[in-house]
């Protein structure tokens, strides 16, 4: 049965083990912590997914590394962070 799980993100590239990722639902801050909420199938095997959290104005990786845009969130201190699901762990 599908369930919504929350994962904490740090600046830069994040490798997260997720069971049966169906969909990335949203990105936002919970207090000072940047998080991504995902629809998952908990009974499925864990698989590694990579996310890139970057601030406005930062240089992004080139080539095919940058994948699907997940969302933008503003921290409580006003920093704007953009999150992408990336093709692999480079970035």
Secondary structure by P-SEA (a helix, b strand, c coil): cbbbbbbbbcccbbbbbbcccccccccccccccccccccccccccbbbbbbbbbcccccccccccccccccccccccbbbbbbbbcccccc
